[in-house]
Each structure stands twice: as C-alpha cells, then as structure tokens.
Amino acid sequence: MRLMLKYLYQNSCLLSKSEVSQTIKKLTPSLGRVKEMLPLKLAFDQKAIRQIANLASKKTNKRLKYVVVVGIGGPNLGSKSIYDALYGSFDRFEPKRFPKIFYADTADSEALSALLSFIKKEVHDPEEILLNIISKSGTTTESIVNAEMILRALKKTWMDRVVVSTDHGSKLWMWAKRLQLDILTIPEAVGGRYSMFSCFGLFPLAAIGCDIKSLCAGARAVDSRAAMHSAAVSFLELKKGKTIQDHFFFHPELETVGKWVRQLIAESLGKDGKGLTPTVSIGSNDLHAVGQLYFGGPQDKFFTFVSSEKNVREVKLPRRLMLNGIVDGLAGRSASEIMQAILQGTKMAYKKAGMPFCEIVLPDLSLHSLGAFAQFKMMETIFMGELLQVNAFDQPAVELYKKETRRILAQ
C-alpha cells in the first residue's frame, strides 16, 4: 500500500483542540460542495487526461530535446513546479539528459534573447523542439510577446510543432484554429492557479515522458478532511495575528513548488482587505539568511514545514573523514540524515521559542506525492476562502495592471 501525505499540527500549532474542532464544524456543511468544485475534479477526468496523453504521444519521439513552454503565472508555475522538483534543479549537472523544458514567462529582453539564440544555434530538426503556448485569456501580454518572437525563430514549415492551450473561443484559440494548429482547451471555470491538473499543467509534463496518470492519482488520494484541518489551523493562526504564512521547504528542489503555493494563496485569498501574506523559505539555506528575523523579529508568522520521508538520490559520508574532528557526529551519516537532524533541531528551537508551526510530510518526491501535495494545497485554500468569506476563484485586482498596460501600449 502506498504511503500518503501526512499533515501534523497537534503538538506545535499552539491552538486548543476545541478551537480547531469548532472551526472544522463551520466547514463541515461545505465539505461535499467543495469536493465537487471543478478545479478539484480535474484529476478525476480520465477522458481529458487520456486526450492530453494522446496528443503528447503524437507530438513526441526519441529525437525531441526541448519543450518550450510560453506562459506566465499559474499556467506556467503548475508544470514548472513539478519539472523543477524532478529535473530542473539538476539540469545544469545533466546537460545530456533529454528532453528538457524551457519556460518563457515574463517579457525579459535578456532571457528571451538568450533563448532565441539557443534555439537558432542548437535546434536543426523540427522533431527536436515542441512549443506549447499557454494563455487562459488568450491575450496575456507577456505570453504573446514571447510566442511571437519564438515563432519567428522557428521555420514556417515547423508550425506542426506548436500546441496551443487556452480558453475555447479566445483570440489565441481563433488564431490557432485559423492555422489548423493542435489546440487543448481548459474548462472556463478553472483559473490559472488551479490548472495544475488541466492541459496547462499536464501536457508539458506528458511531452517529456512524465507519468501524468501517477501525478493525478496522487491528487485523487488526498484526504479532504486533512485539508480541512489545515485550513482551520491557518485561519485560527491568522485570527491570532499571524498574518504571514511561511512555507519552509526542506528540499531546495521544491522552491518553485513554493512559488506556486505563494500565488495560489495570495491570489485566491487576498480580497476585501482580507487574506494573509505567503512567503517561501528553503531549508537549511534560509536558516542562515532569515532565521534571525524569524526568531528575533516580529512574531507575526505561522510556519508550515514541508519535508519527505525518503529521497530518490542518496549521498553518504564515509566513516573515515578527510575533515575529521571539525564537526562531531558526521561520520557514516547520509546527507538526508543530516538534513533531518537540522529539521528536528529547528522544530525543537521553534517550540522553545513559542513559535507555532505545522508539518506536511511527503512519503517521497515522486509524481504521486507531488500531485497529492498540490491537490491538498488547492483544497486547503478553497476551505480558507470559505472561512474568510471571499471568492477563492477570481482575481479582480490583477486586472488593474493589465488594463493599464494595454492602455499604455495602445498609445
């Protein structure tokens, strides 16, 4: 039987059982309704998953080296968080591992210029590259800019190497339809930050050979009641003045997962003067960078430690060290044992300092576990929206900068 994600809070959140129980009672009537919300049902849509997998199979072969994903925000961070956790963080050490994913997000001249030069220099066969243009609205400024320049870098005869993912009927959809390109559509009710298990998140991963069925199976296995407990704890901590929620990942390769969580929470809950500020820390690096602030600064933070029980890669120190006698207790230890000791020491220090935290422990960093984590956080965020009485699915304030940008460019 596959081990599941664990959510732990009872001995570290500094809340009473009655407080948590009373808050969960408020959520219980909405449990059935929340579970049926479309973003949480995507991982159960076997027909859509097969359609995505089939198109990926059609578009890929042994010669494929590079999948270029054009998108920004949620549509981009969903697949990137998974890719970076599994491969991206190690790409510089594995230059000959293919296929790789390159992400073109913001309209940065330096990054775009480097990508275009790379494509012109390294890609000589259309089968070596696949371009996935993603925009829910079909009019995202940054994505259209990047797509335009990358399309110009490709030969006109290579247009069959382009897949467009967007809303049905959008301007981008109409453009792709006119050119008879392959199109994947996302349900209208699913926003970018909730699109991990839609074509936005799944197609790029399927194109490089990831088992998207396992990713979705992890999502389907999530215990909704655990997510409800997590929302209740976060809500109560917020009421006690912990306005900053820090996700402290004890795996550097999960940093992009943290950025995905940050957008999910901020964009879903920051409305009507409500919400909390999500931040991301990486263990053990950030203990040396912001640990002093966490322990000695304003006590306005609630922490979620994220770790795993098992690593895919393992490094073990020899029993006879070259640097013997400098740090006690290292001989014969694995790197993961040392990281676990740091994590346990950090938690003990937090308890002694009276700093509240909870834990999410993954069985490993497999696709199944990462899928479970993503679904858990989406479910938790939706429950938080219920408690805060805000719409967790819109983002009206984001449209303000987009409107002003379009006005400036139109002048």
C-alpha positions as CSV (number, residue, x, y, z in Angstrom):
1,M,0.0,0.0,0.0
2,R,1.4,3.4,-1.0
3,L,2.2,5.8,1.9
4,M,0.3,9.0,2.0
5,L,0.9,12.7,2.8
6,K,0.8,13.4,6.5
7,Y,-0.4,16.7,8.0
8,L,0.7,17.2,11.6
9,Y,-0.2,20.1,13.8
10,Q,-1.5,19.0,17.2
11,N,1.7,19.4,19.2
12,S,3.1,22.5,17.5
13,C,0.4,24.9,16.4
14,L,-0.3,26.3,19.9
15,L,-4.1,26.0,19.4
16,S,-6.5,24.1,21.6
17,K,-8.4,21.1,20.3
18,S,-11.7,22.9,21.0
19,E,-10.7,25.9,18.8
20,V,-9.8,23.6,15.9
21,S,-12.9,21.5,16.3
22,Q,-15.2,24.5,16.4
23,T,-13.7,25.9,13.2
24,I,-13.9,22.5,11.5
25,K,-17.6,22.4,12.4
26,K,-18.1,25.6,10.5
27,L,-16.6,24.0,7.4
28,T,-18.3,20.6,7.6
29,P,-21.5,21.7,5.8
30,S,-19.4,22.8,2.8
31,L,-17.3,19.7,2.5
32,G,-19.4,17.9,-0.1
33,R,-19.8,21.1,-2.2
34,V,-16.1,21.9,-2.1
35,K,-15.1,18.4,-3.2
36,E,-17.3,18.7,-6.2
37,M,-15.8,22.1,-7.3
38,L,-14.4,21.8,-10.8
39,P,-10.7,22.6,-10.1
40,L,-10.6,19.7,-7.6
41,K,-12.3,17.3,-10.1
42,L,-9.7,17.8,-12.9
43,A,-7.5,14.9,-11.6
44,F,-10.6,12.6,-11.9
45,D,-11.3,13.4,-15.5
46,Q,-9.9,10.3,-17.2
47,K,-11.1,11.3,-20.6
48,A,-9.3,14.7,-20.5
49,I,-6.2,13.0,-19.1
50,R,-6.2,10.5,-22.0
51,Q,-6.7,13.3,-24.5
52,I,-3.7,15.1,-23.2
53,A,-1.5,12.0,-23.1
54,N,-2.5,11.0,-26.6
55,L,-1.6,14.4,-28.1
56,A,1.7,14.4,-26.2
57,S,2.4,10.9,-27.7
58,K,1.5,12.2,-31.2
59,K,3.9,15.2,-30.8
60,T,6.9,13.5,-29.3
61,N,9.5,11.0,-30.4
62,K,13.1,9.9,-29.5
63,R,14.6,13.0,-31.2
64,L,12.7,15.5,-29.0
65,K,15.2,17.6,-27.0
66,Y,13.4,20.7,-25.9
67,V,9.8,21.6,-24.9
68,V,9.4,25.4,-24.8
69,V,6.5,26.5,-22.6
70,V,5.3,30.0,-23.1
71,G,3.1,31.2,-20.2
72,I,3.1,33.2,-17.0
73,G,1.6,32.8,-13.5
74,G,-0.4,29.8,-12.7
75,P,-0.5,28.2,-16.2
76,N,3.3,28.3,-16.1
77,L,4.1,27.5,-12.5
78,G,2.0,24.4,-12.3
79,S,4.1,22.3,-14.6
80,K,7.3,24.2,-13.7
81,S,7.0,23.3,-10.1
82,I,6.8,19.6,-10.9
83,Y,9.6,19.8,-13.5
84,D,12.0,21.7,-11.2
85,A,11.3,19.2,-8.4
86,L,12.2,16.2,-10.5
87,Y,14.7,17.6,-13.1
88,G,15.0,21.3,-13.4
89,S,17.1,21.8,-10.3
90,F,19.6,19.4,-11.6
91,D,19.7,20.3,-15.3
92,R,23.0,22.1,-15.1
93,F,24.6,18.9,-13.9
94,E,22.9,16.8,-16.5
95,P,23.3,18.6,-19.8
96,K,22.8,15.5,-21.9
97,R,19.5,14.5,-20.3
98,F,16.7,15.0,-22.7
99,P,14.0,16.1,-23.2
100,K,14.2,19.3,-21.2
101,I,11.6,22.0,-20.6
102,F,12.4,25.7,-21.1
103,Y,10.0,28.3,-19.6
104,A,9.4,31.7,-21.2
105,D,7.4,33.7,-18.8
106,T,7.9,37.4,-18.3
107,A,8.9,39.7,-21.2
108,D,12.5,40.0,-20.3
109,S,14.8,41.0,-23.2
110,E,17.9,39.4,-21.8
111,A,16.3,36.0,-21.1
112,L,14.3,36.0,-24.4
113,S,17.4,36.9,-26.4
114,A,19.4,34.1,-24.9
115,L,16.6,31.6,-25.6
116,L,16.2,32.7,-29.2
117,S,20.0,32.4,-29.7
118,F,19.9,28.9,-28.2
119,I,17.1,27.8,-30.5
120,K,18.8,29.1,-33.6
121,K,22.1,27.5,-32.6
122,E,21.0,24.2,-31.2
123,V,17.8,23.2,-33.0
124,H,18.2,22.0,-36.5
125,D,15.4,19.4,-36.8
126,P,11.7,20.2,-36.2
127,E,11.4,17.0,-34.3
128,E,13.9,18.3,-31.7
129,I,11.6,21.0,-30.4
130,L,8.0,21.4,-29.3
131,L,6.4,24.8,-28.5
132,N,3.4,25.0,-26.1
133,I,1.8,28.4,-26.0
134,I,-0.4,28.8,-22.9
135,S,-2.8,31.6,-22.0
136,K,-6.1,31.2,-20.4
137,S,-7.5,34.5,-21.7
138,G,-5.6,34.2,-24.9
139,T,-4.5,37.8,-24.6
140,T,-1.8,37.7,-21.9
141,T,0.7,40.4,-23.0
142,E,3.9,38.7,-21.8
143,S,3.0,35.4,-23.4
144,I,2.0,36.9,-26.8
145,V,5.3,38.8,-26.9
146,N,7.4,35.6,-26.2
147,A,5.3,33.5,-28.5
148,E,5.7,36.0,-31.4
149,M,9.5,36.0,-31.1
150,I,9.9,32.3,-30.6
151,L,7.6,31.5,-33.6
152,R,9.7,33.8,-35.7
153,A,12.8,31.9,-34.6
154,L,11.2,28.7,-35.9
155,K,10.8,28.0,-39.6
156,K,7.4,28.4,-41.0
157,T,7.4,24.8,-42.0
158,W,7.7,23.8,-38.4
159,M,4.3,25.1,-37.3
160,D,3.1,21.5,-36.7
161,R,5.5,21.6,-33.7
162,V,3.2,24.1,-31.9
163,V,0.4,23.3,-29.4
164,V,-1.8,26.0,-28.1
165,S,-3.6,25.7,-24.7
166,T,-6.2,28.3,-24.0
167,D,-9.9,29.0,-23.4
168,H,-12.3,27.9,-26.1
169,G,-13.1,30.9,-28.3
170,S,-10.3,33.2,-27.1
171,K,-8.3,35.3,-29.6
172,L,-5.4,32.8,-29.3
173,W,-7.8,29.9,-29.9
174,M,-9.1,31.6,-33.0
175,W,-5.6,32.3,-34.3
176,A,-4.6,28.6,-33.8
177,K,-7.8,27.4,-35.4
178,R,-7.2,29.5,-38.5
179,L,-3.7,28.0,-38.8
180,Q,-5.0,24.5,-38.1
181,L,-2.7,24.0,-35.1
182,D,-3.3,21.5,-32.3
183,I,-5.4,23.1,-29.5
184,L,-6.1,22.0,-25.9
185,T,-8.8,23.8,-24.1
186,I,-9.2,24.4,-20.3
187,P,-12.7,24.5,-18.7
188,E,-13.8,28.1,-18.4
189,A,-14.4,27.8,-14.7
190,V,-10.8,26.8,-14.0
191,G,-8.4,29.7,-13.3
192,G,-4.7,29.5,-14.0
193,R,-3.6,28.9,-10.4
194,Y,-5.9,25.9,-10.2
195,S,-4.8,24.5,-13.5
196,M,-2.1,22.0,-12.4
197,F,-4.3,19.0,-13.5
198,S,-5.6,20.6,-16.7
199,C,-3.9,20.7,-20.1
200,F,-1.9,23.7,-18.8
201,G,0.0,21.6,-16.3
202,L,-0.2,18.1,-17.7
203,F,0.7,18.5,-21.4
204,P,4.3,19.8,-20.9
205,L,5.0,17.1,-18.4
206,A,3.5,14.4,-20.6
207,A,5.5,15.6,-23.5
208,I,8.8,14.9,-21.7
209,G,7.6,11.5,-20.6
210,C,6.3,12.1,-17.1
211,D,3.7,9.7,-15.9
212,I,0.8,12.2,-15.6
213,K,-1.5,9.3,-14.5
214,S,0.6,8.9,-11.3
215,L,0.5,12.7,-10.7
216,C,-3.3,12.7,-10.9
217,A,-3.6,9.5,-8.9
218,G,-1.8,11.3,-6.1
219,A,-4.3,14.1,-6.2
220,R,-7.2,11.7,-6.1
221,A,-5.8,10.1,-3.0
222,V,-5.9,13.2,-0.9
223,D,-7.9,13.2,2.4
224,S,-10.2,16.2,2.2
225,R,-10.6,16.2,6.0
226,A,-6.9,16.7,6.5
227,A,-7.0,19.7,4.1
228,M,-10.0,21.0,6.1
229,H,-7.9,20.7,9.3
230,S,-5.1,22.6,7.7
231,A,-7.4,25.4,6.6
232,A,-8.9,25.6,10.1
233,V,-5.4,25.9,11.7
234,S,-4.3,28.6,9.2
235,F,-7.5,30.5,9.8
236,L,-7.1,30.4,13.6
237,E,-3.4,31.5,13.4
238,L,-4.5,34.4,11.2
239,K,-7.1,35.5,13.8
240,K,-4.3,35.4,16.4
241,G,-2.3,37.9,14.4
242,K,-0.1,35.6,12.4
243,T,-0.6,37.4,9.1
244,I,2.4,35.9,7.4
245,Q,2.3,32.2,6.5
246,D,5.8,30.8,5.6
247,H,6.1,27.5,3.8
248,F,9.6,26.2,4.8
249,F,10.6,23.6,2.3
250,F,13.5,21.3,3.5
251,H,14.2,20.4,-0.1
252,P,15.8,23.1,-2.3
253,E,14.4,21.5,-5.4
254,L,10.9,22.4,-4.2
255,E,11.5,26.1,-4.4
256,T,9.3,26.5,-7.4
257,V,6.6,24.5,-5.7
258,G,6.7,27.2,-3.0
259,K,6.3,29.9,-5.6
260,W,3.2,28.0,-7.0
261,V,1.8,27.8,-3.4
262,R,2.5,31.5,-2.9
263,Q,0.5,32.5,-5.9
264,L,-2.3,30.1,-5.1
265,I,-2.8,31.6,-1.6
266,A,-2.2,35.2,-2.4
267,E,-4.4,35.4,-5.5
268,S,-7.2,33.3,-4.0
269,L,-7.5,34.9,-0.6
270,G,-6.2,38.5,-0.8
271,K,-9.5,40.3,-1.2
272,D,-11.8,42.7,0.5
273,G,-8.9,43.7,2.9
274,K,-8.6,40.1,4.0
275,G,-6.0,37.4,3.4
276,L,-2.5,36.5,4.6
277,T,0.9,37.1,3.1
278,P,2.5,33.8,1.9
279,T,6.3,33.6,1.9
280,V,8.7,30.8,0.9
281,S,11.8,29.6,2.8
282,I,14.3,26.9,1.8
283,G,15.9,24.7,4.5
284,S,18.5,24.7,5.6
285,N,19.7,27.7,3.4
286,D,17.3,30.3,4.8
287,L,18.1,29.4,8.4
288,H,21.3,31.2,7.7
289,A,19.6,34.1,5.8
290,V,16.3,34.9,7.7
291,G,16.5,32.7,10.8
292,Q,17.5,35.6,12.9
293,L,14.4,37.5,11.8
294,Y,12.1,34.6,12.4
295,F,13.4,34.1,15.9
296,G,14.2,37.6,16.9
297,G,11.9,39.8,14.8
298,P,8.1,40.4,14.9
299,Q,6.2,37.3,15.9
300,D,3.6,37.7,13.1
301,K,4.4,34.4,11.3
302,F,3.0,30.9,11.1
303,F,5.1,28.2,9.6
304,T,4.5,25.1,7.6
305,F,7.5,22.8,7.4
306,V,7.5,20.6,4.2
307,S,9.8,17.6,4.1
308,S,9.8,14.0,2.8
309,E,10.5,10.6,4.4
310,K,12.6,9.3,1.6
311,N,15.0,10.6,-1.1
312,V,15.4,9.2,-4.6
313,R,19.1,10.1,-4.6
314,E,21.3,9.5,-1.5
315,V,24.8,10.5,-0.6
316,K,26.5,9.0,2.5
317,L,29.7,10.2,4.2
318,P,32.5,7.7,4.8
319,R,33.3,6.5,8.3
320,R,36.8,7.9,8.0
321,L,36.5,11.6,7.1
322,M,39.2,13.8,5.5
323,L,37.8,16.7,7.6
324,N,37.8,14.6,10.7
325,G,37.4,16.3,14.1
326,I,35.8,19.5,12.8
327,V,32.1,18.7,13.3
328,D,31.1,15.8,15.6
329,G,28.7,13.1,14.6
330,L,29.1,13.3,10.8
331,A,31.0,10.1,10.1
332,G,28.9,7.4,8.3
333,R,25.8,9.7,8.1
334,S,23.8,10.3,4.9
335,A,23.1,13.8,3.7
336,S,19.3,13.2,4.3
337,E,20.1,12.1,8.0
338,I,21.9,15.4,8.5
339,M,19.1,17.4,6.9
340,Q,16.6,15.6,9.1
341,A,18.7,16.4,12.2
342,I,18.7,20.1,11.1
343,L,14.9,20.0,10.6
344,Q,14.3,18.3,14.0
345,G,16.6,20.8,15.7
346,T,14.7,23.7,14.0
347,K,11.4,22.4,15.2
348,M,12.7,22.0,18.8
349,A,14.0,25.6,18.7
350,Y,10.6,26.8,17.4
351,K,8.8,25.0,20.2
352,K,11.2,26.5,22.8
353,A,10.7,30.0,21.4
354,G,6.8,29.5,21.4
355,M,6.6,29.9,17.6
356,P,3.6,28.0,16.1
357,F,4.1,25.6,13.1
358,C,2.6,22.7,11.4
359,E,4.1,20.0,9.1
360,I,3.4,18.4,5.8
361,V,5.4,15.2,5.4
362,L,5.5,13.6,2.0
363,P,6.4,9.9,1.5
364,D,9.0,10.9,-1.2
365,L,9.3,13.4,-4.0
366,S,7.6,11.2,-6.6
367,L,5.0,12.4,-9.1
368,H,2.3,10.7,-6.9
369,S,3.4,12.6,-3.8
370,L,3.8,15.9,-5.6
371,G,0.3,15.5,-7.1
372,A,-1.1,14.9,-3.6
373,F,0.6,18.0,-2.2
374,A,-0.8,20.2,-5.0
375,Q,-4.3,18.9,-4.5
376,F,-4.0,19.3,-0.8
377,K,-3.0,22.9,-1.0
378,M,-5.7,23.7,-3.5
379,M,-8.3,22.1,-1.3
380,E,-7.0,23.9,1.8
381,T,-7.0,27.2,0.0
382,I,-10.7,26.8,-1.1
383,F,-11.6,25.9,2.5
384,M,-9.8,29.0,3.7
385,G,-11.9,31.0,1.2
386,E,-15.0,29.6,2.9
387,L,-13.8,30.7,6.3
388,L,-12.7,34.2,5.2
389,Q,-15.9,34.5,3.1
390,V,-14.1,35.5,0.0
391,N,-14.3,34.2,-3.6
392,A,-11.3,32.0,-3.9
393,F,-11.6,31.8,-7.7
394,D,-11.5,35.3,-9.0
395,Q,-8.7,37.9,-9.1
396,P,-10.2,41.3,-9.9
397,A,-7.3,43.4,-8.7
398,V,-4.9,41.7,-11.0
399,E,-6.8,43.0,-14.0
400,L,-5.9,46.6,-12.9
401,Y,-2.3,46.4,-14.0
402,K,-3.3,44.5,-17.2
403,K,-5.7,47.2,-18.1
404,E,-3.2,50.0,-17.6
405,T,-0.5,48.1,-19.5
406,R,-2.8,47.7,-22.5
407,R,-3.7,51.4,-22.3
408,I,0.0,52.4,-22.4
409,L,0.9,50.1,-25.3
410,A,-2.1,51.3,-27.3
411,Q,-0.9,54.9,-27.2
